Amino acid sequence: MKNIIPLVVSVILGLAAVYLVSRLLFENKNADLENKVSVVVAARDLDARDELSQGSLTYKDIPESAVPRNALLWENVGLAYGQQLPHAVSQDDYILMTDIRIQTTLGDCARQGEWTVPVTFSDPALVKMLMPDDEIAIISTYVSQNVSIDKDMTVSDGSGVKMTESRETSVLLPCVRVIGIANEQGSFRESGGSSGTVFVSLPPQQAMILIAAQRESELYPVLRKRNDSVALNRKDGGVVNADTFAKIRKGLVPAELPEIPNKDHR
């Protein structure tokens, strides 16, 4: 019996080691398969007020999900040249756009081949908390017109056509990157303020649809987790209309207030 216990312990430890090694290999494999992004890092230790030049900066390839907020992409490294650092940066540390206080324009923030579109939302509450590089879904609430034939209905043309309207809500764009927010004076800001207007970067066709949607419907932003790959298909959200609420109410008994309210809730 005494000889069996050490053997069992050895087997358990061996299985645990195999599990840990296989898990590390699996995670490394997933990291290798993920898209890499080149970001700007310090090529050497930099002091505060150092002027950034080609020799002081280099790039590092990292997984897309690990890209820091406001990281300066290597494709935009030219924006950093000639700027002064407000604080020291160690070698291999990320260079952030906020660190070097680059005075960028909205055009600099747009992705290659995309257009910048201003969007005014019906409810600006969430916009106050948004920041550039946040990702949002845009929800559209619009009036849908339905055409039906009513044989008992008499109309001037005698066609019996009946027009009805109903409000419907659906996902317009499931994932959009915010590149800027306007303040009350219409100027570019990083965050805060009460304006309901944000700027997003979209392919031309989607940009035109968004412009048209602002005339036809009310738009609402929904904040997404950055680099979240779930629910990227606009059909995943379905549509919310009168049928949706009819199904919600199905089987429910109408609630009534009591004649004498509970004294604990007066």
C-alpha positions, -999 to +999 in steps of 0.1 A: +000+000+000+028+024+008+044+018-026+011+025-044+005+060-030+038+075-044+030+059-078-005+074-079+008+108-069+035+106-097+008+097-123-014+126-112+015+150-114+025+137-148-010+142-161-012+177-147+022+185-164+009+171-198-023+192-194-004+224-187+020+219-216-008+211-240-027+242-229+003+265-234+009+250-269-028+255-277-028+292-266+005+299-285-011+283-316-041+306-313-019+336-308+000+327-340-032+324-359-046+358-348-040+388-370-010+409-361-008+447-360+024+467-362+025+494-335+052+521-328+075+515-299+106+532-285+138+520-301+157+531-270+151+548-237+137+582-244+137+612-220+110+638-216+111+665-243+132+643-266+124+650-303+112+619-320+130+608-352+134+578-374+162+564-352+143+567-319+113+547-331+107+512-343+078+488-346+065+457-328+040+431-342+014+422-316-020+403-318-048+426-328-067+419-295-037+432-275-034+466-292-035+493-265-061+520-267-048+550-288-017+531-299+001+547-328+001+523-357+034+519-376+016+530-409+011+564-392+046+567-377+053+598-398+028+617-376+053+613-347+084+626-363+094+661-350+071+658-319+084+661-284+076+636-256+060+651-225+075+623-204+101+596-205+094+563-224+115+531-218+128+510-247+102+487-263+073+506-246+044+517-268+042+552-282+006+564-277-010+592-296-020+608-263+016+605-250+030+626-278+000+649-281-002+647-319-025+672-334-043+649-358-072+655-381-102+634-387-088+625-421-056+611-405-078+588-383-099+573-412-088+539-425-075+534-460-103+533-485-130+545-460-150+577-456-156+597-425-193+602-417-208+624-389-237+607-370-262+625-348-279+602-324-313+607-309-301+601-274-267+616-266-263+600-232-238+574-242-220+598-265-208+617-235-188+586-224-174+576-258-138+580-268-120+576-302-113+540-311-144+528-292-165+503-312-203+507-313-233+491-329-258+515-345-295+507-339-322+521-362-358+528-352-379+536-382-415+538-395-424+508-416-453+512-441-475+481-447-498+477-477-529+454-475-561+448-494-593+455-476-624+444-496-647+461-472-629+494-475-641+520-499-616+544-512-617+571-539-600+550-565-619+518-556-588+497-552-594+488-516-557+494-507-551+500-470-519+517-458-508+512-422-477+523-404-457+506-376-424+513-358-397+488-361-362+486-346-333+467-360-295+467-362-282+490-389-245+485-385-233+459-360-197+472-355-184+507-363-152+524-351-155+558-336-127+581-348-139+614-332-166+632-312-177+668-316-181+692-287-208+719-283-189+743-305-184+718-333-147+713-326-130+679-323-127+665-288-113+634-272-142+627-248-168+644-226-193+671-236-229+669-244-229+668-282-248+639-298-225+639-329-198+614-334-176+606-365-172+571-378-151+555-406-169+533-431-166+519-466-183+542-492-215+521-496-221+518-459-213+555-455-241+564-480-266+541-462-258+557-429-263+592-443-297+582-457-307+564-425-303+596-405-331+612-426-354+582-424-350+569-388-339+576-353-304+562-345-290+550-312-255+539-303-247+507-284-212+503-269-193+471-278-163+455-263-133+464-284-122+437-309-152+416-299-158+391-328-193+381-316-225+394-332-209+409-363-239+399-385-267+425-384-293+397-388-283+383-354-304+410-337-336+404-356-363+430-357-384+444-328-419+454-339-456+451-328-454+413-331-425+413-306-445+430-279-475+409-286-455+378-279-440+394-248-476+400-235-489+366-245-501+346-215-496+375-190-525+385-167-531+423-166-517+438-134-540+460-112-532+483-084-548+473-050-574+496-035-553+500-004-516+502-012-492+482+010-482+504+039-446+495+034-446+509-002-466+541+004 
